[in-house]
Amino acid sequence: MFGKLVVVVLMYGVCVFGGIPNRGVSFANRRSSKLQDVSIDQSFWPQRPKESRFLSLFTVVTFPNGACAGASGDNGTCMTARECTARGGSANGYCANGFGLCCIFMTSCGSSTSENGTYFVNSGYPSAYDATGSCELTVVKSHPDVCQIRLDFNRFTIAGPDQMNHVCNQDQFIVSGGNPVPAICGINQGSHMYIDAGIGMTNPVKLTFVTSGSTFERLWKVKVTQIPCSTIYKADEGCLQYYTGVSGQLRSFNYDPTSGLQLSNQDYGICVRMERNFCGIQYTACPDTVNNRSRAFTLSGNSNTPVNAMIGSGAGPNNCANDWLLVPCATNVGRIQPAQALCTDRICGGTFSAELSMQAATVMSTVKPFRLWFHTDNIEAPIDIDNRGFCLNYIQQPCTNNVV
């Protein structure tokens, strides 16, 4: 799409009459002088065809409706003022060298949008929202070629789960109309989701915040980005979260080392795009500067006391039968990688390691594509207490490190 703007340009011009420039002398005086001495006049002003030296008064400026950064820091679309108003946006700074305006689309409860880059905010934003009810946004594809919807939680603070079983039974964020997405709650600022938008223009995606229970100051601002099928930044199929780059950080929803609680009823894939010339990936628990003993990986057991790493899919006391993070064919760095049939996959407990240990380790995987799977059931108490979930730093390993 392109924006068009007609600019009126006033140019200074000189009108030529009979080859003699008009410099403010009256036509009568100039005619009298010309009759008195035509030969002298013609020697100084040789005859030339009549011409106009005035330039066009109108110039049409066109520019693409591309992404732009608004004055407030929000992302928008570059367009003309008329187009922005007609489409329900608001101008937020200039773009296209000052010829266009950065148009921001922001909407709230009970609305529908097909604008790429729309911000879904709580009622009264930027003030907090303290009421009960349901706030829904319907996302319609802007083009049939759109395959995915990415949700970036720029702001996300709603009531957290219950203290006993960590179920989101007071406030919830629910996604419907796409691939199955678990309900989440709590604090999730900085997290994201990828939603499968299906094929064609049918099946809109609905985003719903449900608020209930006791009084609570809620605040949300969710950026909705529509992703075409042909782009290189489209997530792999089956990935609720998708990370790019040689290094980065992964967190479970509502993770916080101080007061966050691991959410129940979670079951989703977390993917890292394999960058060129990288063949493996390492994961390490994030630093925890809040607690005496790190709670950056606490999935099962009573995390108020030290809990060892548990591995495998069995039903024994050191296996992961209920809550786990699946790391395909995981091995601790420095250890000989086991045969495929002996690979460790599920890791749980209160220590991040691919072995039964109280010592945290850096865990390596060479299974491609790079993908984790996180699962929790709906029961915590009385065995699992105050688990935070996980926060992991990852770094991809180059193929030249003898990683295959």
Residue pairs with C-beta under 8 A, 6 or more apart in sequence:
1 64
1 65
1 79
2 62
2 63
2 64
2 65
3 62
3 63
3 64
3 65
3 78
3 79
3 80
3 83
3 96
3 100
4 60
4 61
4 62
4 80
5 60
5 61
5 62
5 63
5 80
5 99
5 100
6 58
6 59
6 60
6 61
7 58
7 59
7 60
7 61
7 99
8 57
8 58
9 55
9 56
9 57
9 58
9 59
10 57
11 54
11 55
11 57
13 52
13 53
13 54
13 55
14 21
14 22
14 53
15 21
15 22
15 52
15 53
15 54
16 22
16 48
16 50
16 51
16 52
16 53
17 50
18 47
18 50
19 45
19 46
19 47
19 48
19 49
19 50
20 30
20 45
33 41
34 41
61 96
61 99
63 78
63 95
63 96
63 99
63 100
64 78
65 77
65 78
65 79
65 83
66 77
66 78
67 75
67 76
67 77
67 78
67 117
68 75
68 76
68 77
68 78
68 93
68 95
68 100
68 102
69 75
69 76
69 93
69 102
70 76
70 92
70 93
70 102
70 104
71 92
71 93
71 102
72 92
72 93
72 104
74 92
74 104
74 106
74 119
75 104
75 117
75 223
76 89
76 92
76 102
76 103
76 104
76 105
76 117
77 89
77 102
77 103
77 105
77 115
77 116
77 117
78 95
78 96
78 100
78 101
78 102
78 103
79 87
79 89
79 100
79 101
79 103
80 100
80 101
81 91
81 101
83 103
84 90
84 91
84 101
84 103
87 103
87 105
87 115
88 105
88 107
88 115
89 103
89 104
89 105
89 115
90 103
90 104
90 106
91 101
91 102
91 103
91 104
92 101
92 102
92 103
92 104
93 101
93 102
94 100
94 101
94 102
95 101
95 102
104 119
105 113
105 115
105 117
105 118
105 119
106 118
106 119
106 121
106 125
107 113
107 118
107 119
107 120
107 121
107 137
108 120
108 121
108 122
108 123
108 125
108 135
108 137
109 122
109 123
109 134
109 135
109 136
109 137
110 135
110 136
111 137
111 138
112 137
112 138
112 139
112 140
112 204
113 137
113 138
113 139
113 140
113 224
114 139
114 140
114 141
114 142
115 142
116 142
116 224
116 225
116 226
117 223
117 224
117 225
118 137
118 139
118 223
118 224
119 154
119 221
119 222
119 223
119 224
120 137
120 207
120 220
120 221
120 222
120 223
120 224
121 155
121 220
121 221
121 222
122 128
122 129
122 135
122 209
122 218
122 219
122 220
122 221
123 129
123 131
123 135
125 219
125 220
125 221
126 219
128 217
128 218
128 219
129 211
129 217
129 218
129 219
130 215
130 216
130 217
130 218
131 211
132 211
132 212
132 213
133 210
133 211
134 208
134 209
134 210
134 211
135 208
135 209
135 211
136 206
136 207
136 208
136 209
137 206
137 207
137 208
137 224
138 204
138 205
138 206
139 149
139 204
139 205
139 206
139 207
139 224
139 226
140 201
140 204
141 197
141 201
141 204
141 226
142 226
143 226
143 228
144 200
144 201
145 228
145 229
145 230
146 197
146 226
146 227
146 228
146 229
147 196
147 197
147 227
147 228
147 229
147 234
148 194
148 195
148 196
148 197
148 226
148 227
148 234
148 235
149 178
149 194
149 195
149 197
149 205
149 224
149 225
149 226
149 227
150 192
150 193
150 194
150 195
150 224
150 225
150 227
150 235
151 175
151 192
151 193
151 194
151 195
151 207
151 222
151 223
151 224
151 225
152 192
152 222
152 223
152 225
153 188
153 189
153 190
153 191
153 192
153 220
153 221
153 222
154 189
154 221
154 222
154 223
155 189
155 219
155 220
155 221
155 222
156 173
156 187
156 188
156 189
156 191
156 219
156 220
156 221
156 222
157 187
157 189
157 217
157 218
157 219
157 220
158 171
158 172
158 173
158 185
158 186
158 209
158 211
158 216
158 218
158 220
159 170
159 171
159 185
159 186
159 211
159 213
159 214
159 216
159 218
160 168
160 170
160 171
160 185
160 186
160 187
160 254
160 260
160 261
161 167
161 168
161 169
161 170
161 185
161 186
161 254
161 261
161 263
161 264
162 169
162 170
163 261
164 380
164 381
165 264
165 378
165 379
165 380
165 381
166 261
166 262
166 263
166 264
166 376
166 380
166 387
167 264
167 265
167 378
168 183
168 184
168 185
168 186
168 263
168 264
168 265
170 185
170 211
170 212
170 213
170 214
170 216
171 185
171 209
171 210
171 211
171 212
171 213
171 216
171 218
172 183
172 184
172 185
172 208
172 209
172 210
173 183
173 184
173 185
173 188
173 207
173 208
173 209
173 210
173 220
174 181
174 183
174 207
174 208
174 209
174 210
175 181
175 193
175 195
175 205
175 206
175 207
175 208
176 205
176 206
176 208
177 203
177 204
177 205
177 206
178 195
178 196
178 197
178 198
178 203
178 205
179 195
179 196
179 240
181 193
181 195
181 240
181 268
182 263
182 265
182 266
182 267
182 268
183 265
184 253
184 254
184 263
185 254
185 263
186 253
186 254
186 260
186 261
186 263
187 254
187 256
187 260
188 253
188 254
190 251
191 241
191 251
191 253
192 241
193 240
193 241
194 227
194 235
194 239
194 240
194 241
194 242
195 205
196 237
197 203
197 205
197 226
207 222
207 224
209 218
209 220
211 218
227 233
227 234
227 235
228 234
233 244
235 242
235 271
236 242
236 271
236 273
236 369
236 371
238 269
238 271
238 371
239 269
239 270
239 271
239 371
240 268
240 269
240 270
241 250
241 268
241 269
241 270
241 271
242 271
242 272
242 273
243 250
243 270
243 271
243 272
243 273
243 394
244 272
244 273
244 275
245 273
245 275
246 275
246 278
246 395
246 396
247 393
247 394
247 395
247 396
248 272
248 393
248 394
249 286
249 391
249 392
249 393
249 394
250 270
250 272
250 283
250 372
250 390
250 391
250 392
250 393
250 394
251 286
251 389
251 390
251 391
251 392
252 262
252 263
252 266
252 374
252 389
252 390
252 391
253 263
253 266
253 389
254 260
254 261
254 262
254 263
254 389
255 262
255 388
255 389
255 390
255 391
256 388
257 288
257 289
257 290
257 291
257 294
257 295
257 296
257 388
257 391
258 290
260 388
260 389
261 386
261 387
261 388
261 389
262 298
262 299
262 323
262 376
262 380
262 387
262 388
262 389
263 376
263 389
264 376
264 377
264 378
264 379
264 380
265 376
265 377
265 378
266 374
266 375
266 376
267 373
267 374
267 375
267 376
268 373
268 374
269 371
269 372
269 373
269 374
270 371
270 372
270 373
270 374
271 369
271 370
271 371
271 372
272 281
272 370
272 371
272 394
272 396
273 369
273 370
274 281
274 368
274 369
274 370
274 396
275 396
277 398
277 399
277 400
278 396
278 397
278 398
278 399
279 366
279 368
279 397
279 398
279 399
279 403
279 404
280 364
280 365
280 366
280 396
280 397
280 401
280 403
280 404
281 364
281 365
281 366
281 370
281 394
281 395
281 396
281 397
282 333
282 362
282 363
282 364
282 394
282 395
282 396
282 397
283 327
283 352
283 362
283 363
283 364
283 365
283 392
283 393
283 394
284 352
284 360
284 362
284 363
284 392
284 393
284 394
285 294
285 296
285 297
285 352
285 360
285 390
285 391
285 392
285 393
286 296
286 391
286 392
286 393
287 294
287 296
288 294
288 295
288 296
293 306
294 360
295 303
295 350
295 388
296 352
296 388
296 390
296 391
296 392
297 350
297 351
297 352
297 360
297 390
297 391
297 392
298 307
298 350
298 386
298 387
298 388
298 389
298 390
299 320
299 323
299 324
299 325
299 347
299 348
299 349
299 350
299 376
299 387
299 389
299 390
300 307
300 310
300 320
300 322
300 323
300 324
300 348
300 349
300 350
300 383
300 384
300 387
301 307
301 310
301 349
301 350
301 383
301 384
301 385
301 387
302 383
302 384
302 385
302 386
303 350
303 385
303 386
303 387
303 388
304 385
304 386
306 350
306 351
306 358
307 349
307 350
307 351
308 318
308 349
308 350
308 351
308 356
308 357
308 358
309 347
309 348
309 349
309 350
309 351
309 352
309 353
309 354
309 355
309 356
309 357
309 358
309 360
310 318
310 319
310 320
310 347
310 348
310 349
310 356
311 318
311 319
311 320
311 344
311 346
311 347
311 348
311 353
311 354
311 355
311 356
312 318
312 319
312 320
312 344
312 345
312 346
313 319
313 320
313 321
313 324
313 345
313 346
314 321
315 321
318 349
318 356
319 346
320 346
320 347
320 348
320 349
322 376
322 377
322 379
322 384
323 348
323 375
323 376
323 377
323 384
323 387
324 346
324 347
324 348
324 374
324 375
325 346
325 347
325 348
325 372
325 373
325 374
325 375
325 390
326 345
326 346
326 347
326 372
326 373
326 374
326 375
327 344
327 345
327 347
327 354
327 363
327 365
327 372
328 343
328 345
328 365
328 367
328 371
329 337
329 338
329 340
329 343
329 344
329 345
329 365
329 366
329 367
330 343
330 344
330 345
330 347
330 354
330 363
330 364
330 365
331 337
331 338
331 343
331 344
331 354
331 363
331 364
331 365
332 353
332 354
332 355
332 361
332 362
332 363
332 364
333 361
333 362
333 363
333 364
335 354
335 355
337 364
337 366
338 344
344 354
344 355
347 353
347 354
347 363
350 387
351 357
351 358
351 359
351 360
352 360
352 361
352 363
352 390
352 392
353 359
353 360
353 361
353 363
354 361
354 363
355 361
364 397
366 403
366 404
370 396
374 390
380 387
397 403
